[in-house]
Amino acid sequence: MTKKEDPHTDKPAHDDGQPHPETDMHTAEQKEKKETQSHKTITISEHEMEQLKKELSECKDKYLRSLAESENARKRLQKEKQEMIQYATQNLVVDFLNPIDHMESALKFTQQMSDEVKHWAVGFQMILTQFKDVLTMNGVAPFASEGKPFDPHKHEAIETVVTTDFPPGTVIEETARGYAMGDKTIRPARVKVSKTSATQPANNQNNQDN
């Protein structure tokens, strides 16, 4: 009996429906070979193991450095953003300080005015208090200067006064109040500062000689 040829494989086609041990054995061998290859054990030397550990450590260090640099950059950008906001707020607050000074000065003389003016002054005093509350909520507060040593970071000297009542370099009068936002001076106080007379040391020397 003549076997039919399979046109796709050029091999005889099995048309008898019976099992063929040779084909099944070949398939089993291929499957076993693949499983053996997939479970193949790779052996590396001690030197190669140390090299791998070194590379892993280097990769870990690079990752940690990159993470730290990213965190530092984030904090720096956040700080710069806060400084920009604070700078903008500071400029706005400084623009309000002069009108507040003028209102305070005007309200000092209300006791000498008529009852009608005093009545209006009460309302202006309430408005002034609200302005000051807004400054306080934004961390802005005035600082005292009189009787304290002159500080160029906090004071602007508009005049020096010869006097023996205060040590030299002492603020003896404040013509405009100074303000600070947190620890930073946003407007220095305008002050008068004490100094000694140019002839006073010579007079002291003459008194000691006598």
C-alpha positions as CSV (number, residue, x, y, z in Angstrom):
1,M,0.0,0.0,0.0
2,T,1.4,3.4,-1.0
3,K,1.7,6.2,1.7
4,K,0.5,9.6,1.0
5,E,2.9,12.5,1.1
6,D,2.2,15.5,3.3
7,P,2.6,18.6,1.0
8,H,3.7,20.9,3.8
9,T,6.4,18.7,5.4
10,D,7.4,16.4,2.5
11,K,7.0,13.5,5.0
12,P,4.6,10.6,4.8
13,A,1.3,11.4,6.3
14,H,0.0,9.0,8.9
15,D,-3.5,8.2,7.9
16,D,-4.0,5.0,9.8
17,G,-4.9,6.7,13.1
18,Q,-2.4,4.6,15.1
19,P,0.2,5.8,17.6
20,H,3.8,6.0,16.4
21,P,6.4,5.4,19.2
22,E,9.3,6.9,17.3
23,T,7.6,10.3,16.8
24,D,6.4,10.4,20.4
25,M,9.9,9.5,21.7
26,H,11.5,12.3,19.7
27,T,9.0,14.8,21.0
28,A,9.7,13.7,24.6
29,E,13.4,14.1,24.1
30,Q,13.1,17.6,22.8
31,K,10.8,18.6,25.8
32,E,13.3,17.1,28.3
33,K,16.2,18.9,26.6
34,K,14.4,22.2,26.9
35,E,13.6,21.6,30.6
36,T,17.2,20.8,31.2
37,Q,18.4,24.0,29.5
38,S,16.0,26.1,31.5
39,H,17.2,24.7,34.8
40,K,20.9,24.9,33.9
41,T,23.0,26.1,36.8
42,I,25.5,29.0,36.2
43,T,28.7,28.9,38.2
44,I,30.7,32.0,38.8
45,S,34.1,32.5,40.4
46,E,34.7,34.3,43.7
47,H,36.4,37.1,41.8
48,E,33.3,37.6,39.6
49,M,31.1,37.5,42.7
50,E,33.2,40.3,44.3
51,Q,33.0,42.3,41.1
52,L,29.2,42.0,41.0
53,K,29.0,43.1,44.6
54,K,31.2,46.1,43.9
55,E,29.0,47.1,40.9
56,L,25.9,46.7,43.0
57,S,27.3,48.9,45.7
58,E,28.3,51.5,43.2
59,C,24.8,51.5,41.7
60,K,23.3,51.9,45.1
61,D,25.6,54.8,46.0
62,K,24.7,56.5,42.7
63,Y,21.0,56.1,43.4
64,L,21.3,57.5,46.9
65,R,23.3,60.5,45.7
66,S,20.8,61.1,43.0
67,L,18.0,60.9,45.5
68,A,19.7,63.3,47.9
69,E,20.5,65.8,45.1
70,S,16.8,65.7,44.0
71,E,15.6,66.3,47.6
72,N,18.1,69.2,48.0
73,A,16.9,70.7,44.8
74,R,13.3,70.5,45.9
75,K,14.1,72.1,49.2
76,R,16.1,74.9,47.5
77,L,13.3,75.7,45.1
78,Q,10.8,75.7,47.9
79,K,13.0,78.1,49.9
80,E,13.4,80.4,46.9
81,K,9.7,80.4,46.4
82,Q,9.1,81.3,50.0
83,E,11.7,84.1,49.9
84,M,10.1,85.5,46.7
85,I,6.6,85.5,48.4
86,Q,8.1,87.1,51.6
87,Y,9.9,89.7,49.5
88,A,6.7,90.7,47.7
89,T,4.8,90.8,51.0
90,Q,7.6,92.9,52.6
91,N,7.5,95.5,49.9
92,L,3.7,95.8,50.2
93,V,3.9,96.1,53.9
94,V,6.5,98.8,53.8
95,D,4.2,100.9,51.5
96,F,1.6,100.8,54.2
97,L,3.8,101.9,57.1
98,N,4.1,105.6,56.3
99,P,0.3,106.1,56.1
100,I,0.0,104.2,59.4
101,D,2.6,106.6,60.9
102,H,0.7,109.6,59.7
103,M,-2.5,108.3,61.1
104,E,-0.9,107.7,64.5
105,S,0.6,111.2,64.5
106,A,-2.8,112.8,63.7
107,L,-4.7,110.8,66.3
108,K,-2.3,112.1,69.1
109,F,-3.8,115.5,68.8
110,T,-7.5,114.5,68.9
111,Q,-7.8,115.3,72.7
112,Q,-7.4,119.0,71.8
113,M,-10.1,118.9,69.2
114,S,-13.9,119.3,69.4
115,D,-16.3,116.6,70.5
116,E,-17.3,116.0,66.9
117,V,-13.7,115.5,65.8
118,K,-13.2,113.1,68.8
119,H,-16.2,111.1,67.7
120,W,-14.6,110.7,64.2
121,A,-11.3,109.9,65.8
122,V,-12.8,106.8,67.5
123,G,-13.6,105.3,64.1
124,F,-10.2,106.1,62.7
125,Q,-8.6,104.6,65.8
126,M,-10.5,101.3,65.2
127,I,-9.3,101.3,61.6
128,L,-5.7,101.9,62.7
129,T,-6.1,99.0,65.1
130,Q,-7.3,96.7,62.3
131,F,-4.3,97.7,60.2
132,K,-1.9,96.8,63.1
133,D,-3.7,93.5,63.5
134,V,-3.1,92.7,59.9
135,L,0.6,93.5,60.3
136,T,0.8,91.2,63.3
137,M,-0.9,88.3,61.5
138,N,1.8,88.6,58.8
139,G,4.6,88.5,61.4
140,V,5.3,92.3,61.2
141,A,5.9,94.1,64.5
142,P,7.6,97.4,65.6
143,F,10.7,97.3,67.8
144,A,11.8,99.7,70.5
145,S,14.9,101.8,69.9
146,E,15.2,104.5,72.5
147,G,17.9,103.9,75.2
148,K,19.5,101.1,73.2
149,P,22.9,101.1,71.4
150,F,22.9,102.3,67.8
151,D,22.6,99.3,65.4
152,P,23.2,100.1,61.7
153,H,21.1,97.0,60.8
154,K,18.1,98.4,62.8
155,H,18.6,102.2,62.9
156,E,19.1,105.1,60.5
157,A,20.8,108.0,62.2
158,I,19.4,111.3,61.1
159,E,21.2,113.4,63.7
160,T,23.9,113.2,66.4
161,V,23.4,115.0,69.7
162,V,26.1,116.0,72.1
163,T,25.1,115.0,75.6
164,T,26.5,113.6,78.8
165,D,23.2,112.0,79.9
166,F,23.8,108.9,77.7
167,P,26.8,106.9,76.7
168,P,28.1,107.7,73.2
169,G,26.4,105.8,70.5
170,T,23.0,105.5,72.3
171,V,19.7,106.1,70.6
172,I,18.2,109.1,72.6
173,E,15.2,109.8,70.4
174,E,13.1,108.0,67.8
175,T,11.5,110.1,65.0
176,A,10.1,107.1,63.0
177,R,9.4,103.7,64.4
178,G,11.3,100.7,63.0
179,Y,9.6,97.5,61.9
180,A,10.7,93.9,61.5
181,M,9.2,90.9,59.8
182,G,10.3,87.9,61.9
183,D,14.1,88.4,62.5
184,K,14.5,90.7,59.4
185,T,14.4,94.5,59.6
186,I,12.1,95.7,56.9
187,R,12.2,99.4,57.8
188,P,15.0,100.8,60.1
189,A,14.0,103.3,62.8
190,R,15.0,106.9,62.2
191,V,16.8,108.0,65.3
192,K,19.0,110.6,67.0
193,V,22.2,109.3,68.5
194,S,24.2,110.6,71.4
195,K,27.9,111.6,71.1
196,T,30.5,113.2,73.3
197,S,31.8,116.7,72.8
198,A,35.1,117.1,71.1
199,T,36.4,119.3,74.0
200,Q,35.2,117.0,76.7
201,P,38.2,114.6,76.7
202,A,40.6,117.6,77.0
203,N,38.6,119.1,79.9
204,N,38.7,115.8,81.7
205,Q,42.5,115.6,81.2
206,N,42.8,119.2,82.6
207,N,40.7,118.2,85.6
208,Q,42.9,115.2,86.3
209,D,46.1,117.3,86.0
210,N,44.7,119.8,88.6
